[in-house]
Amino acid sequence: MKKIIVLTDFSKQSEQALKAAADLAKKHKVELLVVHMLELNQAILSSPDGMYIEQTVFLVKLAEKNLKEFLEKPYLEGVSVTPVIKHYKVFSELDAIAKEHDADLIVMGSNGASGLEEMFIGSNAEKVVRNATVPVLVIKGEITNLSLDRFVFACDFNDDNLPAFQKAKEFAAMLDANMEVVFINTPNDEFMSNRDAYQKINKFLNKANSAQQVEIYNDYSVEQGILNYGNTILADAIAMPTHGRKGISHLFNGSIGEDVVNHSQIPVITFKI
């Protein structure tokens, strides 16, 4: 791991994300790129009017001042921090920043169970996940000494999950972490016997050229199974694949990913399919 991008809007949730990112930065000796995105609209940015230019300069200078003060935290001592200000909220830019700086992770904060519209910087959390090709780590509340030494990767073992599975394996190797892979079996139309489930899993693992051990966990719903399994093994985080073109509401299947992000008490990591 070389660099981590942290999104901030100066809120409590974004500071919690910054603290968590600082823990990772100290442990893995990486640089933090702290990104703040302004609310400037395109009319202001493109207008030749001198008044708009002065207004833009004022807002940028104010953002620089606020970001500088925001980063004056004792827990950032000894951490290499680079502030980045973008003049307009185009979240595809985050992926461009990640690629430009060879960043390995985007970290952001979340309020949790109040729904996606309550996540850090509103519904823009969905846009971040949709556009990011690097993993996104969603921080839930205050965390002391964040560790990602052991995380759950929940997968349905359909072929379209192969890219996310490979990214999760690479992420685990990069952090020297233990990745616990789980298949959630539920009592509905998609119920599978252990024999059928392992056949599907083994077919998937053969395509992935992996000898990864997989646990089959039974529960009443996929989202509850993921949360319960994570609690059972005392995981540091839950990891899931996401279809970037559909956004976080279509992680996994329907609203499952949304429910996991909202109700999980531990961090959630997304990997784009």
N, C-alpha and C positions, 0 to 999 in steps of 0.2 A: 504494500500500500504506500502510495506517494502523497496524494493530496485528497482532502475531503472538502466538499462544498457545503456550507451551512447557510440556509435561507433565514433571513431575519426581517421582521417588521417592527422590532423593538418591543414586542409583547412579552408577557411572562412565558408563553409557550415557546417562543423562539429562543429565549434565554435558556430555558430548560434543554432545548436542542443543542445550544452552543456549549453548555456545560458537558453534556454527554459526548459531543464531538471532541471537546478538549480532553476528556478521559481517553478516548481512542487515539488522539494525536500524541499524547504523552506515552501511551503504551507502545505505539507502533512507530513513533518518531516521524510523524508526517506533518505536512503543512495544512493549515486551514484557510480556505478562501471563503470569507464571510460576505454573502451577496445580499444587497438590499435593492429592491426594485421600486422605483418611483411610480406615482400615479399620473404622470404627465400624459396628456392625450396627444394624438398625432397632429391635431391642429396647432397646438402650441409648438411642437417640435419642428413643424415644417413652415410655420408662418414667418414671412420676412419682416413682419411688424416689429419695430424696436422694443415696444412694450413687452411683447411676448418673449423676446430674447432676454430682456432684463429679468422677467419673471422666472424664466427657466434657469438662469444663472443663480438667482436667489434660492430657488428650491433645491438646486444641486448642492450649493454651498451649505444650506441648512442640513441636507441629508448627510453630507460629509462630516459636519460638526456632530450631528446626532450619532452617527455610526462610530466616530472616534471616541465619543464619550461612552457609548454602549460597550465598546471593546476594552474599556479600562477596568478590567476585572482581575482580581487576584488569582483566580483559577486559570487564567491565560498566561501567567508568568512561565517563561521557559518554552512557550509554544510559538512556533512561527505562524503569524497571522497576516493575511493579505486582504484588506478591504476592497470590495468591488461594488460599484454602484451602476445600475442599469437605469436608463432614463425612461423606460417604458416597459409595462408588464407584458412581455411576449415570452411565454414560458418555454417555447422551443429554444430560446436563447440559452437556457440553462444547460441543455445538452451540448450546445456549441461551446459554452464555457468549459464544460467537463472535458470535451475533446481537445480544446485548445490547450488546456493546462494538464492534460493527462490525469484527470481526477478519477478516483475509483469509487466514490460514494457521494450521494447527496443526503444530507440530514435535515429534517424539518420537524417541527413540533405539532402536537395535536391536542385539542381539548378532550377528545374521546367520545363518550357515548351520546353526545347531543346531535350527532349526524354529520355528514360531510360538510354541510354548509357552515358548521361551527369549527371546522378544522382551521388551523393556522392560515392566515390570509384568505379566509372564507373558502369558497368552492374551488379556489385556485389549486388546492392540494390535488384535486383530480387532474388538473392540467399538468402539474409537475410529473405525476406518475405516468400520464399518457405520453408525454414527450421524452421522458428520460430513458436512454438506453443503458445507463449505468444503474446499479442498484440504488433504491431509495429507502432510507431508514427513517421510519416515523416514530418519534419519541413520545411516550405517554406519561406526562407528569414529571415530577422531580425524581431523578435517578442519581444515587450516590455511587461513584466509581463504576460506571457502565462497563460491563463485560459482555462480549459476544463469543465466549469460549464454547458455548453449546447452544445451538439453535435448531428448531424444528423446521423442516421443509415439508409442507403439506402439498400433495400432488395427486391428481386423478389418473395419472399414467396414460393419458392420451398422447398421441404422437406430437401434437402441437406444443406439448410441455417440454419437449426435449431441449430446446435452446435455453429455457429458464433453468432447467435442471443442471445443465452444463455450467451456466453462469453461477449458480449457487455453489456447485462443487469448487469452482475456481475461487469464489469468494471465501469459502471455508478454508481452502488451502492458503490463500493470501493471509488470512488471520490466524492460521494454525489452529482453527476451530474444529469442533466435532459437530458434524451435521447429522441430525437424526431425521430420517425420512419416514413419513407415515402416509398410509392410505386409510381414509375414513370410510368405513362400511356402515351404511344406514338401512333401516328396515322400511324400505319403500320400493318403488318399481325398479330402482337401480341396485337393489340388494344383490350381492354376489357371495357365493360360497367361498370358503378359503381357497379351495382348489382352483376355482375360476379366477379369483383375485390374483393368486400367485402366478397363474399362467399369463395374465395380462401384465403383471409387474415384471416378470422375467423377460417377456417379449420386449418390453420397453427398455429394460436394462441391457439387453443384448444389443439393441440399436444404439444405446448410449455407450456401449463398450465399457460397462461399469459392473463391478461386483458389490455395489452398495447394498448394505443390509436394509430391509424395509420392514416396518412394523404395520400390521393390520389392526386398526383400533375401531371397535364397534361403539356407535352412539346413535342418538335419536335424530341428529342433524349433523351435516358436515361441519358447519361453523362451531357448534357446541363441541363436537368431537375434537376439532383442532385446538380449541381453548383448553378442554379438559386434558388432552394428551400433553400439551405444553406444561400445564400445571403439574401433571403426574410425574414428569421427568425433571421438573424444576428447570425448565429451559430459560435461557437468557433472552431469547427472542423467538418470534414466529416468522417464518419466511414463506412467501407464496409467489406463484407466477401471475403475471398480469398481461392481458391483451392490450397493448398500448393504444391501438386504434379505437378501443371502446372505453377506455378510462377505468378508473378504480371501481366503478359500480359493476363492472363485468369481470373483475378478478375471479378466476376459478369458474363460477357458474352463477349467473344472476347477481344477487345482492350478497352472496356469501362473503366475498372479500370486504365489502363495506361493513358488514356486521362484525367481522373479525377485527378490523381496524378500530371500529367504534367501541367494542366491548372488551378487547384485550387489555389486560393490566400490564403487559410487558411490551417492549418495542416490537414493531412489525417491519419486516424487510420485504420489498417487492422486487421481482426480477422480470424484466420485460420478455415476453415470448417473441 
